Amino acid sequence: MTGRMAGKVAFITGAARGQGRSHAVRLAEEGADIIAVDICEDIETVTPCYSLATEDDLAGTAKLVTDLGRKVVTEKVDVRDLGALQKAFDHGRAELGRVDTVVANAGIATAFTKSWELSAQQWQEMIDVNLTGVWHTAKVAVPSMIEAGRGGSIVFTSSIGGFKGIQHVGHYVSAKHGIVGLMRTMANELAPHAIRVNTVHPTNVDTTMIQNPGVYSMFAPGDPEPSQEKAVPGFTSLNALDVPWVESKDISNAVLFLSSDEARYITGATLPVDAGANIV
């Protein structure tokens, strides 16, 4: 531990597993205490592809943080529920005394089909979680951060889909583009308060969100039995570097940098961690 987050508290959504868990652990390794929230139940339009995290998963994140000697507060909460999210944030801040860093990480991937073939429910649940949920996360945190007068950092998880169109995930790409617009606006609004706002843009990350038959079918079109092995060439074709995906820790290191004082003059930035997927 080098203490790059010593004395700070981070509020992280979607923290029960995958990238969110990795972010919680990485920031805790550097000295942060953690408020970790997750829906810990399935969403109807997601379950044909994969199951979401559980309360046991969230407890596992908490144990990893406490094993590092840091404090943690966990709450089962849906980022679509503004009132419940506010209560979770307020409870965590009351327990840990402050919030310096916000990581709006909660997100879903669903319905790999042409944009005009999406159902209204598939579109709405995607926008509600991946865009409105990010706005909710910022909304519940910002007033107390301004009042505290210590500045801080807010990081939104976008995607390579926040830079360009990707076939068969029009609702996802729309949400991830929307996050960038929200980030840029809030970076301007919050700069007078020394609160920095940035986005990270991963390529595919080795989590359950991509390691499932629905995504495999995108990268092995027409195959009646899509598998990871069959999908690897398609995954790899997205990236300039010869890898099919990156690891959660790669994104966590970017989140740590943006959350730390090393990035004290970085705001309004779109930081790719994409193995070169967006090289022009």
MINU-161526 format. One line per 8 residues: number of its first residue (from 1); their letters; for each residue x, y, z of N, C-alpha, C, O, CB. Coordinates in steps of 0.02 Angstrom, whole numbers, plus 50000, padded with zeros to 5 digits. Glycine has a CB too. Layout:
REM MINU-161526
NUM	a	X Y Z X Y Z X Y Z X Y Z X Y Z ~ ...
This chain:
REM MINU-161526
1	mtgrmagk	50042 49940 50000 50000 50000 50000 50044 50062 50000 50088 50070 50042 49952 50000 50061 ~ 50032 50107 49952 50070 50169 49949 50030 50229 49972 50058 50284 49977 50094 50180 49878 ~ 49966 50220 49986 49927 50273 50017 49904 50327 49970 49894 50384 49992 49966 50303 50070 ~ 49895 50312 49907 49872 50364 49859 49800 50386 49874 49779 50439 49850 49877 50337 49788 ~ 49763 50346 49912 49694 50364 49931 49686 50367 50007 49630 50363 50032 49644 50313 49902 ~ 49741 50375 50042 49738 50376 50115 49693 50432 50140 49697 50489 50118 49809 50384 50144 ~ 49650 50414 50188 49605 50462 50219 49544 50478 50178 49504 50521 50198 49642 50524 50232 ~ 49535 50445 50120 49478 50460 50077 49426 50405 50079 49440 50348 50098 49502 50471 50005
9	vafitgaa	49366 50423 50059 49310 50375 50056 49283 50375 49984 49272 50428 49955 49254 50393 50107 ~ 49272 50315 49958 49246 50308 49890 49177 50275 49891 49166 50226 49927 49294 50266 49847 ~ 49132 50303 49853 49064 50277 49844 49061 50244 49776 49070 50277 49725 49009 50335 49850 ~ 49048 50178 49775 49053 50139 49713 48988 50101 49702 48965 50065 49746 49113 50090 49716 ~ 48959 50108 49642 48899 50070 49625 48917 50009 49584 48969 50008 49551 48849 50114 49586 ~ 48874 49959 49586 48888 49896 49551 48950 49862 49578 48990 49835 49540 48897 49909 49477 ~ 48956 49863 49645 49019 49843 49677 49022 49771 49699 49072 49750 49729 49031 49886 49736 ~ 48971 49731 49684 48969 49663 49711 49017 49616 49676 49040 49567 49706 48900 49636 49707
17	rgqgrsha	49031 49629 49613 49077 49584 49576 49105 49622 49516 49090 49681 49507 49041 49519 49553 ~ 49145 49589 49476 49171 49617 49414 49211 49680 49424 49250 49685 49471 49114 49631 49368 ~ 49201 49729 49380 49239 49791 49384 49227 49827 49450 49274 49854 49480 49222 49835 49326 ~ 49165 49829 49473 49150 49866 49535 49186 49838 49595 49213 49875 49635 49076 49865 49548 ~ 49188 49772 49601 49226 49741 49655 49300 49758 49648 49333 49775 49697 49216 49665 49656 ~ 49326 49753 49587 49396 49768 49576 49413 49840 49595 49465 49853 49624 49414 49755 49502 ~ 49368 49887 49577 49379 49957 49596 49382 49965 49672 49425 50000 49698 49325 50002 49566 ~ 49335 49933 49706 49333 49938 49779 49397 49913 49810 49425 49944 49855 49273 49899 49807
25	vrlaeega	49420 49856 49786 49481 49826 49814 49542 49869 49798 49585 49880 49840 49491 49755 49788 ~ 49546 49893 49736 49605 49932 49716 49609 49998 49755 49663 50017 49778 49603 49947 49641 ~ 49553 50031 49764 49554 50093 49802 49568 50080 49876 49602 50119 49909 49487 50130 49794 ~ 49542 50024 49901 49556 50006 49971 49630 49990 49980 49659 50006 50032 49514 49946 49992 ~ 49660 49957 49930 49732 49942 49934 49773 50006 49943 49827 50006 49972 49755 49905 49872 ~ 49746 50061 49916 49782 50125 49920 49757 50169 49977 49773 50228 49981 49774 50162 49854 ~ 49717 50139 50023 49700 50174 50084 49630 50200 50091 49613 50228 50143 49744 50229 50092 ~ 49587 50191 50041 49519 50217 50044 49473 50171 50084 49481 50110 50082 49491 50226 49974
33	diiavdic	49426 50201 50120 49368 50165 50145 49314 50167 50091 49314 50211 50048 49343 50197 50213 ~ 49269 50118 50094 49225 50107 50037 49151 50104 50058 49133 50072 50107 49244 50041 50002 ~ 49109 50139 50019 49037 50128 50021 49020 50090 49957 49027 50117 49902 48996 50197 50025 ~ 48998 50028 49964 48988 49983 49907 48914 49965 49901 48885 49938 49948 49031 49919 49914 ~ 48884 49981 49844 48814 49965 49834 48805 49923 49770 48846 49927 49724 48771 50029 49830 ~ 48752 49884 49769 48736 49843 49711 48663 49822 49714 48635 49818 49769 48783 49780 49708 ~ 48632 49810 49657 48562 49790 49655 48553 49720 49686 48501 49707 49717 48536 49791 49583 ~ 48601 49676 49676 48599 49608 49705 48534 49571 49689 48508 49534 49730 48607 49612 49781
41	edietvtp	48510 49580 49630 48454 49541 49605 48451 49550 49529 48483 49594 49502 48386 49563 49638 ~ 48413 49506 49496 48412 49507 49423 48366 49561 49396 48320 49584 49430 48392 49439 49397 ~ 48378 49581 49334 48336 49626 49296 48310 49586 49236 48347 49551 49203 48374 49690 49272 ~ 48245 49592 49223 48211 49547 49176 48244 49545 49108 48252 49490 49080 48140 49567 49168 ~ 48264 49601 49080 48291 49601 49012 48364 49577 49010 48390 49564 48956 48287 49670 48982 ~ 48396 49570 49068 48465 49548 49070 48469 49472 49075 48514 49441 49047 48502 49580 49129 ~ 48423 49442 49112 48429 49371 49129 48431 49323 49069 48459 49269 49077 48373 49351 49173 ~ 48404 49340 49011 48415 49294 48954 48489 49288 48936 48509 49239 48904 48376 49317 48894
49	cyslated	48530 49337 48956 48601 49337 48940 48643 49312 48998 48686 49269 48989 48624 49407 48920 ~ 48631 49339 49058 48670 49320 49116 48635 49343 49179 48590 49386 49176 48742 49350 49113 ~ 48654 49315 49236 48625 49334 49300 48667 49388 49332 48728 49390 49324 48620 49272 49347 ~ 48634 49433 49368 48670 49486 49402 48696 49462 49469 48685 49405 49489 48624 49547 49411 ~ 48732 49505 49504 48765 49487 49566 48714 49473 49621 48655 49488 49615 48812 49542 49588 ~ 48739 49443 49675 48697 49424 49732 48721 49460 49795 48774 49492 49796 48698 49348 49742 ~ 48682 49453 49847 48702 49481 49912 48765 49447 49938 48806 49479 49971 48645 49475 49963 ~ 48773 49383 49923 48835 49349 49942 48895 49379 49906 48949 49385 49935 48829 49274 49927
57	dlagtakl	48885 49397 49843 48939 49430 49806 48959 49496 49839 49018 49511 49847 48919 49442 49733 ~ 48909 49535 49859 48923 49599 49891 48959 49588 49958 49005 49626 49975 48858 49638 49902 ~ 48938 49537 49995 48973 49521 50057 49045 49501 50043 49090 49515 50083 48936 49464 50095 ~ 49056 49468 49986 49124 49449 49968 49168 49509 49954 49227 49510 49973 49124 49404 49907 ~ 49139 49559 49922 49176 49622 49912 49194 49654 49978 49250 49676 49988 49135 49671 49869 ~ 49145 49655 50023 49157 49685 50089 49214 49650 50126 49256 49683 50158 49094 49683 50132 ~ 49216 49584 50121 49269 49547 50155 49338 49563 50126 49387 49570 50162 49257 49471 50151 ~ 49341 49569 50060 49404 49586 50028 49430 49654 50051 49490 49664 50059 49397 49584 49952
65	vtdlgrkv	49383 49701 50060 49403 49768 50083 49425 49766 50156 49477 49795 50173 49344 49817 50074 ~ 49387 49733 50198 49406 49730 50269 49470 49690 50280 49508 49704 50326 49349 49700 50311 ~ 49482 49640 50237 49544 49603 50243 49605 49647 50229 49661 49631 50249 49544 49543 50194 ~ 49593 49703 50195 49647 49751 50182 49654 49802 50239 49695 49847 50236 49635 49787 50116 ~ 49612 49794 50290 49615 49840 50347 49576 49904 50338 49584 49951 50376 49686 49857 50362 ~ 49533 49906 50287 49493 49966 50274 49421 49955 50296 49398 49898 50303 49495 49984 50199 ~ 49386 50009 50308 49316 50006 50327 49273 50002 50264 49292 50025 50211 49296 50068 50370 ~ 49214 49971 50272 49169 49966 50216 49097 49967 50241 49081 49938 50294 49182 49901 50175
73	vtekvdvr	49054 50000 50204 48982 50000 50215 48949 49974 50152 48964 50000 50097 48954 50071 50235 ~ 48906 49924 50157 48873 49897 50098 48798 49908 50103 48769 49909 50157 48889 49821 50090 ~ 48767 49916 50045 48694 49923 50041 48669 49888 49978 48699 49895 49924 48673 49998 50042 ~ 48614 49852 49984 48580 49823 49926 48533 49878 49899 48483 49894 49931 48540 49757 49945 ~ 48549 49905 49842 48508 49960 49815 48513 49962 49739 48566 49946 49711 48531 50028 49846 ~ 48459 49980 49708 48454 49986 49635 48467 50059 49616 48434 50104 49642 48383 49962 49610 ~ 48515 50071 49571 48531 50140 49553 48473 50174 49517 48474 50235 49510 48592 50141 49508 ~ 48422 50137 49495 48364 50168 49465 48318 50200 49517 48276 50241 49500 48325 50117 49425
81	dlgalqka	48327 50181 49580 48285 50205 49635 48321 50263 49669 48363 50252 49713 48268 50148 49685 ~ 48305 50324 49650 48341 50382 49675 48336 50389 49750 48386 50404 49783 48315 50445 49641 ~ 48277 50379 49777 48268 50386 49850 48309 50336 49889 48341 50353 49938 48195 50379 49868 ~ 48307 50273 49867 48345 50221 49902 48420 50233 49895 48458 50220 49942 48327 50152 49874 ~ 48441 50257 49837 48512 50270 49827 48535 50328 49872 48590 50326 49899 48526 50286 49753 ~ 48493 50378 49879 48510 50434 49923 48517 50410 49995 48564 50430 50031 48457 50489 49919 ~ 48472 50367 50017 48477 50340 50085 48541 50300 50094 48573 50305 50146 48416 50297 50101 ~ 48558 50260 50045 48619 50219 50049 48681 50264 50053 48726 50252 50093 48625 50172 49989
89	fdhgrael	48682 50315 50011 48738 50362 50012 48743 50397 50080 48797 50402 50109 48732 50414 49955 ~ 48687 50422 50104 48687 50459 50167 48708 50415 50225 48743 50437 50271 48617 50488 50181 ~ 48686 50351 50223 48705 50305 50276 48781 50293 50274 48814 50295 50326 48667 50238 50269 ~ 48807 50281 50215 48879 50269 50210 48919 50329 50232 48970 50322 50266 48897 50250 50139 ~ 48898 50388 50211 48934 50449 50230 48931 50460 50306 48979 50482 50336 48906 50510 50193 ~ 48873 50445 50336 48867 50452 50409 48914 50404 50445 48942 50421 50497 48795 50441 50431 ~ 48921 50343 50418 48964 50294 50450 49038 50309 50441 49078 50298 50486 48948 50225 50422 ~ 49056 50334 50383 49127 50342 50367 49150 50415 50368 49210 50429 50364 49141 50313 50299
97	grvdtvva	49103 50461 50375 49121 50530 50389 49128 50577 50330 49128 50638 50339 49182 50531 50425 ~ 49134 50550 50269 49145 50592 50211 49140 50551 50148 49139 50489 50152 49214 50627 50216 ~ 49137 50583 50092 49145 50550 50027 49187 50596 49983 49171 50654 49973 49076 50534 49993 ~ 49241 50568 49957 49288 50606 49915 49285 50585 49842 49299 50625 49797 49358 50598 49941 ~ 49268 50522 49831 49270 50493 49764 49206 50457 49749 49181 50419 49791 49331 50446 49756 ~ 49179 50467 49691 49119 50432 49668 49137 50394 49605 49165 50422 49558 49059 50481 49656 ~ 49120 50329 49604 49132 50288 49545 49065 50259 49523 49040 50211 49553 49185 50231 49559 ~ 49036 50288 49471 48971 50266 49445 48984 50210 49396 48992 50221 49336 48932 50325 49412
105	nagiataf	48986 50149 49422 49007 50091 49384 48949 50045 49364 48956 50007 49316 49057 50052 49423 ~ 48893 50046 49400 48839 49999 49388 48815 50003 49315 48803 50057 49289 48781 50012 49436 ~ 48809 49945 49284 48786 49944 49215 48767 49874 49193 48785 49824 49225 48840 49971 49169 ~ 48730 49870 49138 48706 49807 49112 48720 49804 49037 48732 49855 49005 48631 49797 49126 ~ 48718 49744 49009 48721 49733 48937 48667 49682 48919 48663 49629 48950 48793 49709 48913 ~ 48626 49698 48869 48568 49656 48854 48553 49656 48779 48578 49698 48742 48507 49679 48893 ~ 48512 49608 48759 48475 49610 48696 48518 49627 48636 48516 49683 48611 48419 49659 48701 ~ 48556 49579 48613 48603 49591 48559 48567 49582 48492 48566 49529 48462 48664 49542 48563
113	tkswelsa	48538 49638 48470 48496 49637 48410 48497 49706 48378 48522 49754 48406 48423 49616 48428 ~ 48468 49711 48318 48466 49774 48283 48424 49825 48322 48377 49808 48357 48437 49765 48213 ~ 48443 49888 48316 48413 49941 48357 48337 49943 48350 48302 49951 48400 48442 50008 48339 ~ 48312 49936 48290 48239 49941 48280 48201 49879 48302 48140 49878 48304 48225 49955 48207 ~ 48240 49826 48319 48208 49765 48343 48207 49760 48419 48178 49713 48447 48243 49705 48315 ~ 48237 49808 48453 48234 49810 48526 48162 49821 48549 48124 49856 48517 48279 49866 48554 ~ 48144 49789 48604 48079 49804 48634 48084 49869 48673 48138 49892 48691 48056 49746 48680 ~ 48027 49899 48686 48026 49960 48726 48054 49947 48796 48088 49991 48824 47954 49987 48732
121	qqwqemid	48042 49888 48823 48068 49872 48889 48144 49865 48888 48178 49889 48933 48037 49807 48916 ~ 48170 49833 48836 48243 49826 48831 48276 49894 48826 48327 49907 48859 48261 49783 48770 ~ 48249 49938 48785 48276 50006 48779 48272 50042 48846 48322 50070 48870 48238 50046 48725 ~ 48213 50042 48878 48203 50082 48937 48245 50059 48996 48274 50100 49032 48130 50082 48957 ~ 48250 49993 49006 48290 49968 49062 48364 49984 49052 48400 49998 49101 48281 49892 49071 ~ 48388 49981 48991 48457 49999 48977 48470 50073 48994 48518 50088 49029 48475 49985 48904 ~ 48428 50117 48969 48437 50188 48982 48430 50203 49056 48467 50244 49084 48387 50230 48941 ~ 48382 50170 49088 48370 50182 49160 48430 50163 49202 48447 50199 49250 48308 50144 49182
129	vnltgvwh	48462 50107 49187 48520 50085 49226 48583 50121 49205 48617 50151 49247 48529 50008 49219 ~ 48598 50119 49140 48664 50140 49116 48673 50215 49107 48729 50239 49103 48679 50106 49052 ~ 48618 50252 49104 48623 50324 49098 48591 50360 49157 48623 50398 49193 48591 50348 49033 ~ 48526 50347 49167 48493 50380 49224 48524 50358 49290 48529 50399 49336 48418 50364 49223 ~ 48544 50295 49296 48576 50272 49357 48641 50308 49371 48659 50319 49429 48589 50197 49353 ~ 48678 50326 49319 48740 50365 49328 48723 50435 49352 48755 50461 49397 48780 50368 49261 ~ 48672 50466 49321 48650 50532 49344 48627 50530 49416 48644 50574 49456 48594 50559 49298 ~ 48588 50479 49434 48567 50471 49504 48627 50468 49551 48628 50500 49603 48525 50406 49512
137	takvavps	48678 50430 49531 48737 50421 49573 48771 50488 49586 48790 50503 49642 48786 50371 49540 ~ 48779 50527 49533 48808 50593 49542 48762 50639 49582 48786 50676 49626 48823 50625 49474 ~ 48698 50635 49568 48650 50680 49601 48649 50671 49677 48645 50720 49714 48580 50668 49574 ~ 48654 50608 49700 48650 50598 49773 48714 50620 49808 48713 50635 49867 48637 50525 49788 ~ 48770 50621 49771 48835 50634 49802 48857 50707 49799 48888 50732 49846 48887 50592 49770 ~ 48841 50741 49745 48870 50806 49732 48854 50858 49786 48900 50893 49807 48846 50832 49666 ~ 48792 50865 49809 48779 50918 49858 48823 50915 49920 48848 50966 49943 48707 50916 49879 ~ 48833 50855 49947 48874 50850 50007 48948 50861 49991 48985 50887 50034 48866 50781 50040
145	mieagrgg	48970 50844 49931 49039 50856 49911 49052 50931 49905 49104 50956 49925 49056 50820 49845 ~ 49003 50967 49876 49010 51040 49872 49011 51071 49942 49053 51113 49957 48952 51070 49830 ~ 48965 51048 49984 48960 51075 50051 49024 51064 50091 49045 51107 50130 48901 51044 50088 ~ 49055 51006 50081 49117 50990 50119 49174 51035 50099 49218 51049 50140 49136 50917 50107 ~ 49174 51058 50037 49225 51105 50016 49295 51077 50008 49344 51114 50009 49227 51160 50063 ~ 49300 51010 49999 49366 50979 49992 49381 50959 49920 49433 50929 49906 49370 50918 50036 ~ 49337 50976 49874 49345 50952 49806 49329 50878 49802 49292 50852 49843 49416 50965 49781 ~ 49357 50844 49752 49345 50772 49745 49347 50750 49673 49363 50788 49628 49279 50753 49776
153	sivftssi	49329 50687 49663 49332 50657 49597 49269 50615 49585 49245 50580 49629 49394 50612 49589 ~ 49242 50620 49524 49187 50578 49502 49208 50544 49438 49231 50577 49391 49120 50620 49491 ~ 49201 50478 49435 49220 50440 49376 49159 50401 49352 49129 50363 49391 49280 50392 49391 ~ 49140 50410 49290 49086 50372 49258 49117 50317 49215 49165 50330 49179 49040 50418 49216 ~ 49090 50256 49219 49111 50203 49174 49073 50207 49109 49013 50193 49107 49101 50133 49207 ~ 49107 50227 49056 49078 50226 48989 49103 50162 48954 49101 50108 48983 49096 50291 48949 ~ 49127 50168 48893 49143 50109 48852 49174 50133 48787 49171 50192 48771 49079 50065 48839 ~ 49204 50087 48750 49221 50104 48682 49158 50123 48643 49160 50159 48594 49259 50046 48646
161	ggfkgiqh	49101 50097 48667 49036 50115 48639 49015 50186 48657 48963 50209 48633 48984 50068 48663 ~ 49054 50221 48697 49043 50292 48709 49080 50336 48659 49073 50397 48659 49064 50310 48778 ~ 49119 50304 48615 49157 50339 48563 49130 50327 48493 49136 50370 48449 49229 50320 48566 ~ 49099 50268 48482 49081 50249 48414 49020 50203 48415 49001 50177 48467 49140 50214 48378 ~ 48990 50194 48357 48934 50148 48352 48958 50076 48350 49010 50060 48320 48893 50163 48290 ~ 48919 50032 48382 48934 49960 48381 48868 49925 48364 48818 49935 48398 48964 49935 48450 ~ 48869 49884 48313 48808 49852 48291 48779 49807 48346 48815 49775 48384 48821 49811 48228 ~ 48712 49805 48348 48673 49759 48389 48670 49778 48463 48644 49741 48504 48701 49690 48384
169	vghyvsak	48697 49836 48481 48691 49860 48550 48676 49935 48549 48707 49974 48585 48758 49846 48591 ~ 48627 49955 48509 48611 50025 48501 48590 50059 48565 48607 50117 48576 48558 50033 48450 ~ 48554 50023 48607 48532 50053 48671 48591 50063 48718 48594 50113 48754 48478 50008 48704 ~ 48637 50015 48718 48697 50020 48759 48741 50078 48736 48765 50118 48776 48737 49953 48757 ~ 48753 50081 48671 48794 50135 48642 48763 50203 48656 48799 50251 48670 48804 50124 48567 ~ 48698 50208 48651 48664 50271 48665 48675 50293 48737 48689 50352 48750 48589 50265 48650 ~ 48669 50247 48783 48680 50263 48854 48752 50284 48866 48765 50332 48902 48662 50204 48898 ~ 48799 50248 48836 48870 50262 48848 48891 50328 48816 48935 50362 48843 48913 50205 48822
177	hgivglmr	48862 50347 48759 48873 50413 48732 48843 50466 48778 48873 50519 48790 48843 50419 48661 ~ 48784 50452 48804 48751 50500 48849 48791 50515 48911 48792 50572 48934 48684 50474 48869 ~ 48825 50464 48937 48868 50474 48996 48923 50525 48981 48940 50566 49024 48899 50407 49017 ~ 48950 50523 48921 49003 50570 48903 48976 50642 48904 49009 50687 48930 49033 50553 48834 ~ 48917 50653 48876 48888 50719 48878 48875 50743 48948 48887 50801 48964 48825 50720 48838 ~ 48850 50699 48990 48838 50716 49060 48903 50733 49095 48907 50781 49133 48803 50660 49097 ~ 48955 50693 49083 49020 50705 49114 49048 50773 49095 49071 50810 49138 49069 50650 49095 ~ 49046 50789 49030 49075 50852 49008 49038 50912 49037 49068 50962 49056 49074 50855 48931
185	tmanelap	48972 50906 49041 48933 50960 49071 48949 50968 49145 48960 51023 49168 48858 50946 49061 ~ 48950 50912 49181 48963 50916 49253 49035 50937 49268 49047 50970 49319 48949 50850 49286 ~ 49081 50919 49224 49151 50941 49234 49154 51017 49233 49191 51047 49273 49197 50912 49179 ~ 49117 51049 49189 49114 51122 49187 49078 51150 49248 49100 51199 49278 49081 51146 49124 ~ 49022 51119 49266 48982 51144 49321 49018 51139 49388 49011 51182 49431 48916 51107 49325 ~ 49057 51085 49396 49087 51071 49462 49159 51096 49468 49188 51093 49522 49085 50998 49475 ~ 49189 51118 49413 49257 51143 49417 49266 51199 49469 49317 51199 49503 49279 51169 49349 ~ 49219 51246 49477 49228 51297 49529 49231 51269 49600 49255 51302 49645 49171 51346 49525
193	hairvntv	49208 51207 49608 49209 51175 49674 49268 51126 49680 49272 51088 49728 49144 51139 49687 ~ 49312 51125 49631 49370 51081 49629 49350 51007 49630 49387 50964 49654 49415 51095 49689 ~ 49291 50993 49602 49269 50924 49593 49278 50906 49520 49249 50936 49476 49193 50915 49615 ~ 49320 50856 49509 49337 50835 49441 49291 50779 49418 49273 50735 49458 49411 50813 49437 ~ 49272 50780 49354 49227 50729 49327 49258 50703 49262 49274 50742 49217 49155 50758 49315 ~ 49265 50637 49258 49296 50605 49200 49260 50539 49183 49222 50513 49224 49371 50592 49213 ~ 49273 50514 49124 49248 50448 49105 49306 50401 49089 49358 50423 49065 49200 50453 49045 ~ 49296 50337 49102 49341 50285 49078 49305 50245 49025 49244 50234 49029 49367 50239 49136
201	hptnvdtt	49343 50223 48975 49313 50191 48916 49348 50124 48903 49395 50121 48863 49318 50237 48854 ~ 49324 50070 48935 49355 50005 48923 49333 49975 48856 49279 49988 48831 49336 49957 48979 ~ 49378 49935 48827 49356 49886 48778 49322 49829 48817 49305 49839 48875 49418 49860 48734 ~ 49312 49772 48786 49283 49716 48824 49326 49699 48884 49388 49696 48879 49274 49654 48777 ~ 49293 49687 48940 49327 49670 49002 49306 49600 49023 49248 49581 49015 49311 49722 49059 ~ 49353 49562 49048 49341 49491 49065 49299 49485 49128 49323 49470 49182 49408 49455 49075 ~ 49233 49496 49118 49185 49488 49172 49125 49450 49145 49122 49433 49085 49163 49557 49202 ~ 49077 49436 49188 49016 49400 49167 48978 49438 49113 48943 49407 49073 48971 49389 49228
209	miqnpgvy	48985 49504 49111 48949 49544 49062 48966 49524 48990 48923 49530 48946 48963 49617 49072 ~ 49027 49501 48978 49044 49479 48910 49052 49403 48905 49046 49374 48851 49109 49512 48887 ~ 49065 49371 48962 49077 49299 48960 49010 49263 48969 48996 49233 49021 49127 49278 49016 ~ 48970 49266 48916 48904 49233 48917 48883 49219 48844 48909 49251 48799 48850 49278 48953 ~ 48838 49171 48834 48820 49151 48765 48791 49207 48723 48801 49208 48662 48771 49095 48768 ~ 48756 49255 48754 48727 49310 48716 48781 49351 48681 48775 49367 48622 48687 49355 48761 ~ 48834 49367 48717 48889 49405 48687 48929 49362 48639 48949 49385 48586 48935 49434 48741 ~ 48939 49299 48657 48975 49254 48612 48940 49252 48543 48973 49249 48491 48980 49182 48642
217	smfapgdp	48873 49254 48544 48836 49250 48481 48848 49311 48437 48844 49307 48376 48762 49242 48494 ~ 48863 49369 48469 48880 49430 48430 48944 49420 48391 48951 49445 48335 48886 49490 48477 ~ 48991 49384 48422 49058 49377 48392 49066 49311 48355 49119 49298 48326 49110 49383 48446 ~ 49014 49269 48356 49014 49208 48315 48945 49203 48282 48908 49155 48294 49029 49144 48359 ~ 48928 49253 48241 48860 49257 48213 48842 49196 48171 48882 49170 48131 48852 49319 48171 ~ 48780 49173 48181 48756 49117 48142 48774 49049 48171 48748 48998 48147 48782 49121 48075 ~ 48818 49047 48221 48837 48983 48251 48782 48961 48299 48764 48999 48345 48905 48989 48288 ~ 48754 48902 48291 48700 48879 48335 48723 48864 48406 48682 48861 48452 48668 48817 48306
225	epsqekav	48788 48855 48415 48816 48841 48482 48876 48887 48495 48933 48864 48496 48837 48766 48488 ~ 48863 48951 48504 48918 48998 48515 48955 48983 48580 48925 48963 48629 48892 49071 48516 ~ 49020 48993 48579 49061 48979 48638 49116 49032 48643 49127 49071 48596 49092 48908 48634 ~ 49149 49033 48701 49203 49080 48709 49258 49068 48657 49282 49115 48626 49233 49075 48780 ~ 49275 49006 48647 49329 48989 48599 49312 49015 48529 49355 49042 48495 49340 48913 48597 ~ 49250 49005 48509 49230 49028 48442 49227 49104 48438 49236 49132 48384 49162 48998 48423 ~ 49214 49137 48494 49206 49209 48494 49272 49247 48500 49274 49306 48483 49161 49230 48550 ~ 49324 49214 48523 49388 49249 48536 49414 49287 48475 49435 49344 48483 49441 49199 48559
233	pgftslna	49413 49259 48415 49438 49298 48358 49397 49363 48347 49426 49414 48330 49435 49256 48294 ~ 49332 49360 48359 49291 49420 48352 49307 49471 48405 49312 49531 48390 49219 49402 48355 ~ 49314 49449 48467 49334 49495 48520 49401 49528 48503 49408 49589 48508 49340 49457 48587 ~ 49449 49488 48481 49516 49514 48467 49516 49563 48410 49556 49610 48409 49563 49456 48451 ~ 49471 49554 48362 49469 49597 48304 49451 49669 48321 49464 49715 48282 49420 49571 48253 ~ 49421 49681 48378 49404 49749 48400 49465 49789 48419 49465 49850 48413 49356 49746 48458 ~ 49518 49755 48441 49574 49789 48473 49636 49792 48427 49647 49746 48387 49592 49754 48538 ~ 49675 49845 48435 49738 49848 48398 49789 49801 48429 49825 49766 48393 49766 49920 48399
241	ldvpwves	49792 49800 48495 49835 49751 48528 49805 49682 48521 49744 49675 48517 49846 49769 48602 ~ 49846 49631 48520 49824 49563 48506 49797 49529 48568 49825 49479 48592 49881 49523 48476 ~ 49743 49556 48595 49709 49527 48653 49634 49529 48642 49609 49576 48611 49729 49565 48719 ~ 49598 49480 48667 49525 49480 48658 49489 49526 48708 49434 49551 48693 49498 49410 48665 ~ 49520 49538 48765 49489 49579 48817 49542 49601 48866 49599 49576 48865 49432 49541 48854 ~ 49525 49648 48909 49569 49670 48962 49541 49645 49028 49486 49616 49030 49577 49748 48963 ~ 49578 49655 49083 49557 49632 49148 49527 49689 49188 49541 49748 49175 49616 49600 49187 ~ 49486 49672 49237 49455 49724 49280 49508 49768 49312 49498 49828 49320 49412 49691 49333
249	kdisnavl	49564 49738 49331 49616 49777 49366 49644 49832 49322 49667 49883 49347 49672 49731 49389 ~ 49642 49822 49256 49666 49874 49211 49622 49936 49214 49646 49992 49212 49669 49847 49139 ~ 49557 49925 49220 49510 49981 49227 49517 50011 49296 49514 50072 49304 49437 49958 49214 ~ 49527 49969 49346 49534 49993 49415 49594 50039 49422 49592 50088 49459 49539 49935 49463 ~ 49648 50022 49388 49707 50065 49392 49694 50134 49362 49719 50185 49386 49766 50032 49355 ~ 49653 50136 49309 49634 50201 49280 49588 50239 49328 49596 50300 49336 49598 50191 49213 ~ 49541 50204 49359 49497 50236 49408 49537 50264 49467 49525 50319 49490 49443 50186 49434 ~ 49585 50224 49490 49629 50247 49545 49666 50310 49525 49667 50359 49564 49679 50192 49564
257	flssdear	49695 50311 49467 49732 50370 49444 49687 50431 49443 49705 50484 49470 49762 50358 49375 ~ 49628 50425 49412 49583 50482 49407 49557 50504 49475 49539 50563 49484 49525 50466 49362 ~ 49554 50458 49523 49528 50474 49590 49582 50503 49635 49566 50534 49686 49500 50412 49622 ~ 49644 50495 49617 49699 50515 49660 49721 50586 49645 49700 50616 49595 49758 50467 49652 ~ 49763 50613 49688 49789 50680 49678 49837 50684 49619 49854 50739 49596 49824 50704 49741 ~ 49859 50626 49594 49901 50626 49535 49865 50656 49474 49896 50681 49428 49925 50555 49519 ~ 49798 50652 49476 49757 50678 49421 49723 50743 49441 49668 50758 49416 49705 50625 49400 ~ 49753 50781 49485 49719 50839 49515 49700 50892 49464 49655 50933 49478 49763 50869 49567
265	yitgatlp	49732 50893 49406 49714 50942 49355 49682 50910 49294 49680 50940 49240 49776 50981 49335 ~ 49657 50850 49302 49624 50815 49246 49549 50814 49258 49526 50783 49306 49652 50743 49237 ~ 49512 50848 49216 49439 50846 49220 49410 50854 49150 49440 50886 49107 49412 50902 49267 ~ 49352 50824 49139 49322 50825 49073 49355 50778 49023 49346 50786 48963 49323 50894 49046 ~ 49394 50730 49048 49432 50685 49004 49396 50620 48991 49359 50594 49033 49500 50671 49035 ~ 49406 50594 48931 49380 50528 48912 49441 50482 48906 49476 50483 48856 49339 50531 48844 ~ 49452 50442 48958 49513 50401 48962 49501 50331 48935 49465 50292 48967 49539 50398 49034 ~ 49529 50313 48878 49520 50245 48852 49567 50196 48886 49626 50209 48895 49530 50244 48777
273	vdaganiv	49539 50138 48903 49580 50080 48923 49555 50024 48877 49517 49980 48898 49572 50062 49003 ~ 49578 50027 48815 49542 49992 48762 49585 49949 48716 49562 49928 48664 49506 50041 48722 ~ 49648 49937 48736 49693 49897 48694 49696 49923 48623 49708 49886 48575 49669 49824 48693 ~ 49687 49989 48616 49692 50020 48550 49630 50015 48507 49633 50026 48446 49748 49991 48513 ~ 49573 49998 48537 49512 49987 48497 49488 50051 48462 49453 50048 48412 49457 49961 48540 ~ 49508 50108 48489 49483 50171 48460 49537 50211 48425 49529 50271 48414 49453 50213 48514 ~ 49593 50179 48408 49643 50214 48368 49612 50234 48301 49582 50193 48266 49706 50169 48356 ~ 49620 50297 48284 49591 50323 48222 49641 50317 48165 49627 50337 48108 49568 50397 48231
